Amino acid sequence: MLRTCWIICLCLSSSFFAFYAQKVEIKLQKRIEKELTGFRGTAGVYVENLKTGKVASVNADTVFPTASTIKVPIMVGIFSKIETGELNYFQPLVYSDKKQLYEGDKGLIASLKDSTEILLSIVQMLSICTSDNSASLWLQDLAGTGAAINSLMNDLGFKFTRVNSRTPSRENERKKMGWGQTTPREMATLLVKIRNREILSAAACDEMYRVLGTVYYDDRALSQIPPTVRTASKQGMVSAARSEVVLVNAPHGDYVIAVYTKNQEDTSWSTDNEGRQLIKRLSRLVWNYYEPKHQWQPAPNWQRYEEPDFD
């Protein structure tokens, strides 16, 4: 009897590990690990081929600062309110520089005159497309504050993705992580769920996916993907951290890549920032892995269209 139990356990264990071994893109995994060698900081990567379900990851469940990628959960909070009828996507809003202004912001919303009317849909577009900080803080309030967004993330199954700034009881987390925090796996999964129409409603997911396809900052991970290929993405940057999540509608199957860094020794704001360069190299590596026969290459002198990072 005991021997039989051991055999059953051994078979189950073998099946368990075999299942997960099949799910790992081993060659890609090794290439990513090699690319991370020597990086002066902590990096987390999550890649999933949505056609095969295979993944490659490093520190995928480690918590990182979101920087501006927190604006994706904020958007989900806004669309949740639209779905319940508490907000209308095209309702006019009245800007107040006393309430909405992000200190030191040079974005489009901060340039508005006090009492200017603007549609909610435009504020949402600016939050994602140009990563407008004042727009995003405004949306965070409209979504019910960070606490409401965090509760929604928890209900959707995201245990580590949280808004910290202007959120009671999360001041300690804000000091460590900034505006928000997440893991590479969770942020990648959030984009996949939006793409798959698996949260809120199909109509809400479709519109959010369209908004994520309007990103202005196309000179980082996106610069290593052909411009004719549709992508949905969000980028983030603070002094010692960089982040980017991209869902790529590639010719031979969609894939998602999320790269996050923290504790970088390189805190520069130049285009040569080590974290930024790592994101670009990993984006190129993954594209070439999944589309090895594609003829596209970055154009000569494309760097003249590359914008420096900014705080």
C-alpha positions in Angstrom: 0.0 0.0 0.0 2.8 2.4 1.0 4.7 1.6 -2.2 1.6 2.2 -4.3 1.2 5.7 -2.7 4.8 6.5 -3.4 4.3 5.5 -7.0 1.2 7.6 -7.3 2.9 10.6 -5.7 5.9 10.2 -8.0 3.7 10.1 -11.1 1.8 13.2 -10.0 5.0 15.0 -9.2 6.5 14.1 -12.6 3.3 15.2 -14.3 3.3 18.5 -12.4 6.9 19.4 -13.2 6.5 18.2 -16.8 3.5 20.5 -17.2 5.4 23.5 -16.1 8.5 22.5 -18.0 6.4 22.6 -21.2 5.2 26.0 -20.2 8.7 27.5 -20.1 10.2 28.9 -23.3 13.6 27.5 -22.4 15.8 29.0 -25.2 14.2 32.5 -24.7 14.6 32.1 -20.9 18.3 31.6 -21.3 18.7 34.5 -23.7 16.9 36.8 -21.3 19.0 35.7 -18.3 22.2 36.3 -20.4 21.0 39.8 -21.3 20.5 40.7 -17.7 24.0 39.7 -16.7 25.9 42.7 -15.4 22.9 45.0 -15.1 23.6 47.4 -12.3 20.3 47.1 -10.4 17.4 44.8 -10.0 15.4 43.8 -13.1 12.2 41.8 -13.6 11.0 40.4 -16.9 7.8 38.5 -17.9 7.2 37.3 -21.5 4.3 35.2 -22.6 3.5 33.8 -26.0 -0.3 34.1 -26.1 -0.6 31.5 -28.8 1.3 28.7 -27.1 1.0 29.8 -23.5 4.8 29.4 -22.9 6.6 31.9 -20.8 10.0 33.2 -20.0 10.6 35.2 -16.8 13.1 36.6 -14.3 11.9 38.1 -11.0 8.4 38.1 -12.5 6.7 38.1 -9.1 9.0 40.6 -7.4 7.3 43.9 -6.6 8.7 46.9 -8.5 7.8 50.6 -8.7 5.3 51.1 -11.5 6.2 54.7 -12.3 3.7 55.7 -15.0 2.5 52.2 -15.8 0.2 52.7 -12.8 -1.9 54.7 -15.2 -3.2 51.4 -16.7 -4.9 50.4 -13.4 -6.2 54.0 -13.0 -7.8 53.7 -16.5 -9.4 50.4 -15.5 -10.9 52.3 -12.5 -12.3 54.9 -14.7 -13.9 52.4 -17.1 -15.3 50.6 -14.1 -17.2 53.8 -13.1 -18.3 54.2 -16.8 -19.7 50.7 -16.8 -21.8 51.3 -13.6 -23.1 54.6 -15.0 -21.3 56.8 -12.4 -19.3 58.4 -15.2 -19.9 59.1 -18.9 -17.0 58.7 -21.2 -17.8 62.0 -23.0 -18.9 64.0 -20.0 -17.4 67.5 -19.8 -15.0 68.1 -16.9 -14.0 71.5 -15.4 -10.2 71.8 -14.7 -9.1 73.3 -11.5 -5.4 74.0 -11.0 -5.9 74.0 -7.3 -7.1 70.4 -7.3 -5.7 68.6 -10.3 -2.2 70.1 -10.8 0.7 67.7 -10.4 3.6 69.7 -8.9 6.1 70.8 -11.5 4.0 69.2 -14.3 4.6 70.5 -17.8 2.0 68.4 -19.5 -1.0 69.5 -21.5 -3.5 69.4 -18.6 -1.3 71.6 -16.4 -1.2 74.2 -19.2 -5.0 74.6 -19.2 -6.5 77.8 -17.7 -8.5 77.4 -14.5 -12.1 76.5 -15.2 -11.4 75.2 -18.7 -13.9 72.5 -19.9 -12.5 69.2 -21.3 -14.1 65.9 -22.1 -13.3 62.9 -19.8 -12.3 60.8 -22.9 -9.6 63.4 -23.8 -8.3 63.4 -20.2 -8.1 59.6 -20.3 -6.3 59.7 -23.7 -3.7 62.2 -22.4 -3.1 60.1 -19.3 -2.0 57.1 -21.4 -0.8 58.7 -24.7 1.4 61.4 -23.3 1.5 60.1 -19.8 0.1 63.4 -18.5 0.5 63.3 -14.7 -2.1 66.0 -13.9 -4.6 64.1 -16.1 -3.8 60.9 -14.2 -4.2 62.4 -10.8 -7.6 63.9 -11.9 -8.6 60.4 -13.2 -7.5 58.8 -9.9 -9.9 61.1 -8.0 -12.7 60.4 -10.5 -12.2 56.7 -10.1 -12.9 57.0 -6.4 -9.3 57.6 -5.3 -6.4 55.1 -5.0 -8.2 53.1 -2.4 -11.1 52.3 -4.7 -8.7 51.4 -7.5 -6.8 49.1 -5.2 -10.0 47.4 -4.1 -10.9 46.9 -7.8 -7.5 45.4 -8.6 -7.8 43.0 -5.7 -11.3 41.9 -6.9 -9.8 41.3 -10.3 -7.2 39.0 -8.8 -4.2 41.4 -8.8 -2.7 41.0 -5.3 0.4 43.2 -5.8 -0.7 46.0 -8.1 -1.6 49.0 -6.0 -1.8 52.8 -6.1 0.3 54.4 -3.4 0.2 58.2 -3.9 -2.7 60.2 -2.4 -3.9 56.9 -0.9 -4.5 56.8 2.9 -2.6 54.0 4.7 -0.1 53.6 1.9 2.3 56.4 2.7 5.1 54.0 3.7 4.7 52.2 0.4 4.7 55.5 -1.5 8.1 56.4 0.1 9.6 53.1 -1.1 7.9 52.6 -4.4 6.4 56.0 -5.5 3.1 56.4 -7.2 2.4 52.7 -7.5 3.7 49.2 -7.4 3.2 46.0 -9.3 5.0 42.9 -10.6 6.0 42.2 -14.2 3.6 39.2 -14.3 0.7 41.2 -13.0 1.0 44.2 -15.3 1.5 41.9 -18.3 -1.5 39.9 -17.2 -3.6 43.0 -16.9 -2.9 43.9 -20.6 -3.7 40.4 -21.6 -7.0 40.4 -19.8 -7.9 43.7 -21.5 -6.9 42.2 -24.9 -9.0 39.1 -24.1 -12.1 41.1 -23.0 -11.9 39.4 -19.6 -12.5 42.4 -17.3 -15.4 44.8 -16.9 -17.1 44.4 -20.4 -16.1 43.6 -23.9 -16.9 47.2 -25.0 -14.8 48.6 -22.1 -11.9 46.3 -22.9 -12.0 47.2 -26.6 -11.8 50.9 -25.9 -9.1 50.6 -23.3 -7.0 48.5 -25.8 -7.5 51.2 -28.4 -6.3 53.9 -25.9 -3.2 51.8 -25.1 -2.4 51.8 -28.8 -2.1 55.6 -28.9 1.2 55.9 -26.9 3.4 58.8 -27.8 6.6 57.3 -26.3 7.5 55.0 -29.2 11.3 55.3 -28.9 11.9 52.7 -26.2 10.6 49.1 -26.5 8.4 50.1 -29.4 11.4 51.4 -31.4 12.5 47.7 -31.7 9.2 46.6 -33.2 8.1 47.3 -36.8 5.8 50.4 -36.9 3.3 48.4 -39.1 2.7 46.0 -36.2 -0.1 47.0 -33.8 0.9 47.3 -30.1 -0.7 48.2 -26.8 1.7 49.6 -24.2 2.6 51.9 -21.3 5.9 53.2 -20.2 7.2 54.5 -16.9 10.3 56.2 -15.5 11.6 57.6 -12.2 15.2 58.3 -11.3 16.3 54.8 -10.3 13.7 52.7 -12.1 12.3 52.2 -15.6 9.3 50.2 -16.8 7.5 49.2 -19.9 4.7 46.7 -20.7 3.9 45.9 -24.4 1.4 43.6 -25.9 2.4 42.9 -29.5 0.0 41.7 -32.2 2.8 39.9 -34.0 2.4 38.1 -37.4 2.9 34.6 -35.9 1.1 35.1 -32.7 0.5 37.8 -30.1 2.9 38.1 -27.1 3.3 40.3 -24.1 6.5 41.6 -22.5 6.9 43.5 -19.3 10.2 44.8 -18.1 10.7 46.5 -14.7 13.8 47.8 -13.0 14.6 49.3 -9.6 17.7 50.2 -7.5 19.5 51.3 -10.7 23.0 52.7 -10.2 22.4 54.7 -13.4 19.9 57.5 -12.4 20.6 59.6 -15.5 17.8 61.0 -17.7 19.6 60.5 -20.9 18.7 58.2 -23.8 21.7 56.0 -22.7 20.1 55.3 -19.3 21.0 51.7 -18.5 17.4 50.6 -17.6 16.1 52.2 -20.8 18.7 50.5 -22.9 17.9 47.2 -21.3 14.2 47.5 -22.1 15.1 48.2 -25.8 17.5 45.3 -26.0 15.0 42.9 -24.4 12.2 44.1 -26.7 14.4 43.5 -29.8 15.5 40.1 -28.4 11.9 38.9 -27.9 10.8 40.3 -31.3 13.6 38.5 -33.1 12.9 35.3 -31.2 9.2 35.1 -32.2 9.7 36.7 -35.7 13.1 35.5 -36.8 12.4 35.7 -40.6 10.9 39.2 -40.5 12.9 41.5 -42.7 12.4 44.7 -40.8 15.3 46.4 -39.0 15.4 49.8 -37.2 16.2 52.5 -39.8 19.6 54.2 -40.0 19.7 57.3 -37.8 16.4 56.5 -36.1 18.0 57.9 -32.9 17.4 61.5 -34.1 13.8 60.8 -33.1 14.6 59.5 -29.7 13.5 61.7 -26.8 15.5 61.8 -23.5 13.7 60.6 -20.4 12.2 63.2 -18.0 11.0 63.3 -14.4 
